[in-house]
Amino acid sequence: MTSWLVLPSSPTGNNRRIELAGLDLWIIPRIDNVFVYPGELDINQFKHALSDALSLWPLVAGRFLVLDGGHYFIEMSDNGIPVTYAGNNQLKQWPLNNNVVVDIIGNPLLPFIDGVNTMNLMTNPVEEPLLRLKLTCIVQSGEWVLGTSWAHVLGDASSYCNFLSTLSRLYQKMEPVKPLPIFERRLWQEEEADQSLSPLIKELSNAKPLQEMVQSFLSREETHEQLNLHFSAKQLSRLRELAGGGTVTIQDALTSYIILLLNTHCFKNDDERRILRTNTAINFRGISDSIARDGLVANAVIVMSSENFDDPLSLTNIAKTIRRAIVRTRDPKFLEPCLATADGLLRKIVQKNLLPNLGPFRNDITVNSNFRYDWAFLVDFGYTNKCRFYTPWTGRLYFRVFRLNPTKEGNEWIPRDHDGAEVAFRITPDIKDKFINAWHNDVAKNFSNINL
């Protein structure tokens, strides 16, 4: 195994400090992703591209700081990012199928990831980088694997994807996609908050002690099984047409359909588990420049609860209720007090050594969709439609949604369904077969039998 510390090609951070909003204080979580390529990545070319990317993104080459008075910063200190290389002689080829979301039980991605030690950020932050990268060559097949680990305090999936896309494009001698990164963010004030909105922000208002959440997390994974459902672009278009056409999005329709399946075939006579609401992760960039501009590198997502469905057995009612909640949240007049309230809740979570509660909550599901980000395409390093993307973990009734991976039959790559989707979540074993059988039946009938 070989390691390098890759510095920015030119120092652009100059130790400037960016104060973080409370919304950024996802200190313990990190995001780990893995990309698999059918051929070699040139290590020297990779290091040069990373060096140039860090000059454009000095926040990533910075260090997390905690100052007196509950103020949190990233100091853009132009530090190096560790890159590790390993050759794997044991595997004949990449061992996983095309499912994007990998089961956290016995996580097979771990050997390919050099994880950021986020537990050190509060106690010894100067020593811990906020990004770590690992390259692995599977010698027998010639495949290369890029493992990436990103401290969530740097930013959300949008920030992470944009940085890796910049790295991929620079490697290919291409210009980064605009807008260029913006690091300054709005700092929310306590007087802007409205505590009556707290019940709508369940992940934060129901936070629990760190050890309790970790133990709960581990026990839940053992008692629930993961499903990975794949939908073609044609199927998604059909569901959208049935759910309301242009009045809802593809994501609204997909979420609504899965809820309808659960309520109709698994929870119909179960008042405790019937799904009546959604909690949806909503990106608020570009809604208002005073809130968050396009290109902002931060955690610009809030998870908001919908109203109850008037009819939890109607596809269109569920979809329109979800859409109404998202439109409401994206109204700047409603959003500003919501963000200020969430900001204050996250600050208290950090001060009290709590963790946000990812649920599930009674009669709810959570939707955290990456459907807008085609990771496998944006981080392909020139292997167009031949890069596969993987990420670990999903939770109980916690819907994670991604674009489909490219597929291969033998040595032949199949034309990719760019607009298809995978949704992954965990359910109890007692309803798994009911759910899968109902889904297969609906697909066979082109969804003509579902309740609109």
N, C-alpha and C positions, 0 to 999 in steps of 0.2 A: 504494500500500500504506500502511495506517495501523496504528499500534501504540499500545497502552495498557499501563500497569502497574497491575493491579488489586490493591488492598490489602484485607486483611480488614476487614469492616465494623466490628468492634471487636477490638482486640488482645487475644488470649487466650493467646498463647504466652509472652509476657513473658520471652523469652530463656532459658526453661527448657531444659536440655539432657537429651536422651534418649540414654543410652548404647546403642549397637547391639551385638547379639550377633554372633558370627562368622557365624552363619547369614544375617545381613543383608548381608554384605559382597559383594554382587553389584554392584560399583562400576562396571565398564565397561559391562555390558549396560544397555539401556533397552528399554522397551516402547512401540512406536508403534502407535496404532490410529486408524482413520478411520471417521466416521459420515456417512452421506449422507441428507439430508432432502428431501422433494418440494417444500417451500416455505420461506418465510423464517424465520430466527431473529432475534428482536428484539435488537439489539446491547445497548441499554441494560438491557433486562430480563436478558440473559445476564450482563452485568457485575455487576449487583446480586446475582444468584443466586450467581455465583462469589465475590463478596465475602463473602456470608453463609456459603457452604460453607467458605471458608478460616478463618472464625472457629470453625467446628465442628471443623475439621481443621487445627489450627495446625502440625502436623508438615509438611504439604505446603508451607506458606509459610516453611519453615525453610531452613537451610543446612547442608551437610555439613561436619564438622570432623574433623581428624586431630590428636590430641594426643600428647604424648610418651608412650612406653611402650606403643605399639600399641593405644591406646584410640580408638574412633571414636564420634562423636556426630552427631546432628542437633540443632542449636540452633534452637528454635522462636522465630525472630527477627521474626515478623510481617512478612516482606518481601512485596513485590508479585509477582504472577505475570504474565509478559508474555502479552498477547493481541494477535494480529496479524489484520488484516482485509485481504482482497484481492478485487478483482473480476476474474473471468475472462471475457474477451470472445471467446476463441478457440474454446472448446468449445461444441458445440451442446447437449450434454447430458452427464451423467455417463458416462464411456467404458467402464466395466468391467461384466462380467456379474455374476451372483449368487454366484460363488465367494467365500467368506469369506477364505481364505488366498491371498494374492497372491504370484505368483512373484517372488522377489527379483531375478532377472535383469532389468535395465532397470526397476527398481521404479517403477511408474507412480504410486505413492502419494506419492513424495518431494515433488512440488510443493505438496502439500496439508498438509505437516507442517513445523513449525518445531522441529527436533530439539534435545533437551537435549544439550549438549556434555559428555557424561560423561567424556571423556578429560581434562577440566580439573578434575575433582573432587579428584584427589589433589594437584594442583599449585597450583590457584588456586580453591579451593572457594567462597570467600566471594562471588565474582562470578557464580557459575552457579546459576540457579534449578533446582529439582528437577522442575518441571512447566512445560511450555510448551504453549500452545493457539493454534490458527490457524483462523480462519473464512474460507471462500471462497464467494463467490456466483458460480454459473455463470449469467451474465446471460441468455443466450438461452433457457435452460430454466426459470429461476427456482429451480433446486435450490440448496440450501446444503450445504456440507461443513464438518464439524468435524474437524480433525486434532489429535490429542493425543499428547504425548510425555512419558513418565513415567520418571524415573530408577529403575532396579530397586532401588536401595538404599532407596527409600521403602517398598517392599513388593511383594508378588507380585500375580498377576492378581486375586485376591480383593479385596485392598486397593484396587487400581486401579479395579476395577469398582464397588465400593461407594462410592468417592469420586465417580466420574462419575454414578452413580445418584443420589447426594445432590444433585449439581449440577442434574441433569435435573428432579428432583422440586421443588427450590426454585424453579426457573424456572417451574414450573407451579403455584406457590403451594401445594405439598403438603408434608406433614411427611416428613422423612427416615425410611427404614425402620430399625427397630431390629435389633440392638443398636447403640448409638452407638459411635464409634471409641474404642479403647483403645490407648495408645501405649507404656506401660511393658511391657517384655518380660523374660523370664528370661535371665540371663547364665550361660552354661554354664561349668563349671570343668574344668580339664584332668584332674583326678583322677576325674571322672565318666565319662570316655571309656573305650572298650574297642577297642583297635587291631585286635583280631581281626575286628571288624566292617567294617573298611575295604574289603575286597574287594567287599562288598555295595553300596558307595557309589561306583560306578565313575566318575561324572562328576568327582568330587573327588579320588579317589585316583589317577586317571590324568591329572591336570592337566598342561599343557605350557606352554612359554614363549609369551608374548603374540604375538610376531611369527610363530612357527611355527603357532599356532592360526589366526591371521588368514589366513595364506597357504593353509593346509589348507582352511579354510572356503571361500575363494574358488575354489580348484581343484575342490572337490567339487561346487559348484553348477553348474559348467560341464560336468561329465561325467555328471550325473544329471538326469533329467527329473521334473517335478512332476506328481503325480496329485491330483485333487480328486474324491473319490467322495461322492455324495449318497445317503443312505438315508432312506426315509420312516419315520414312526413305526410304521406297520404292519409294515414289513420288520424294524425293530429288535425289535419285540415277537416276531416269528416267530423271529429268531435267538436271542433270550433263551430262548424256550420250548425250542428245540432244544439249547441249551448247558447247560441245567440248571434252567430256570425260576427259582423264588424263591431258589435257592441261589447265584445269581450276579446281577450287575447288568447293565443294558443295555450299559454301557461294557465290562465283562468280555467279554460276548458279541460285541460289535463288534470288539474287539481280537483275540479268538480267531479269529473268522471270517477276518480279513485275514491273520493268521499262517497259518491253514490253507490259504488260497488260495495264498500264497507257497510254502509247503512242498510242496503237492500238485502245483502246475502250473509252478513256476519253480525250486525248489531241491531237488526230490525226490531226485536223485542227486548232489547237490552238498554234500559234507560241510563245505566251507568256509563256505557261505552259509546252510545250513539253520537256521531259527530254533528255538532251544532254550530261550530265556529271554526275559523282559521286564524292562526297567527302567521303573518306573512312578513318576511324580510324584504324591506322596501328601500331601494337605492334612491337617495334624494339629491344626487348631483344634477346640476343643470336646471333645477326647478326655479331657483332664484340665485343670482350672483351674490346676494347678501347672506345666503345660507351656505351654499357650496357650489363653487364653479366647476364646470367640466374640467377634467384633468386633475382635480384635487386628489392628492395622495394622503389618505386618512381613512378612518372608519366612518364612511358616509352611508350607513345603513341603520334603519330602525325597524324593529320587529313589532308590528301593531296588530291588535286583535280586531276582528270583524264583529258586526252585529250577529245575532242569532239568525240562522236561516228560517224563513217563514215556512218552508217546506223542505226538510232534509232528505226527501226522497224524490226531488225534482232537479234534474241536471241544470236547467236554465235558471231556476231560483238560486241554487247554490252559486253558479257562475256569476250571476248579476250581483249577488250580495258581496262576493269577493271583489269584483271590479269596483263596486261602490265604495268599499272600504279603502281601496288603494287610491282612488280618485280623491276621496276625502283627505287622506293622509298627505297627498301631494299638493294640497291647497296651502300656499305659504302661510296664510293667517292661522290655519289649524296646526300646521307643521311646526312653526316656531315654538310655541309653548310646549309641544310634545317633545321636541329635541332638548329644550332647556330642562324639562322634567327628567328625561332619560339621562341627561348629562349629570344632573345632581345625584340620581340614583347610582350611577356607575362610580362616582366619586366616593359615595358612602360604602359601596361594595368593597372597594380597594382599602379604604380606611379600616373597615371592620374584618378584613381578611375573609370575605365571602366569595362565592362564585355565582355568576348568573345561572338561573335554573332553566335548562333546555326542555323541561317538561318530560312527558306530556301532562297537560292539565285536563281535568275532567271535561269530557265532551268536546275536546279540541284536537286539532292537528296543527303542526307547524310546517311551513313551506319555506325552504331556503333554496332558491333556484339560481343556478348558474347557466341557464339556457341561453342567455344573451352572450355568453363568452364561449367561443369555440376554442377551447384550450389546445386541442390536438392540432388545429390549424394554425393558431397564432404563435405556437412555440414549436414549430416543426423543423427549424434549422435547415430548411430546404428540402426536407423529405416530404413533399406535398402529398397528402392523403395516404401517408405511410407511417405517420407518427401516431402512437397510441398513448393515451393519457389515463392515469390512475390516481385515486385519492382514497384514503381510508376513512371509515366510520360513517354510520348514520344511526339514528336512535329510534326509540319507540314512536311510531306514527310521526316521525320527523322526515318529511319528504325532501330529499336532495335530488335535484334535477340537472342533468348535463346533456350536451350533445353526444350522439353516438360515436363510438370509436370506429375507425376504419376496420374492415374485416379482411381476412385472408383465407383462401382455400388452397391448401398445399403451398405452392410457391407463387400463386397468383393473387394479386390484390383485386378485390371486388370494387366496382365503382361505389363511391361513398354516398350514403344518404345524409347529406349535410344538414338537413332540417329535421331529422328524426331526433328522438329524445329517449334518455334513460331516466327512470325515477326509481330511487332506492329508499327503503324504509324497513323498519323491523316490526313484526307482529307476533302474537302468541301462536304457538304451534296448533292450538285447537281450532283456529280459523284459517290457517294457511291453505289447506286443500280447498275449502269452500271458496275462498277468494280466487285462487288460481283457476279453478274450474269455471267459475262465473266469468272471469276475464277471457278465457279461451273461447267460451261460448259466445260472448259478445263479439269478439274479433271474427269468429266464423260467420256471424250474421251481419257483419259490417255495422255493428252497433244499432241496428234497426229495431231491436227489442227493448232498448233502455227507456226508462221513464223520463220524458222531457218535462 
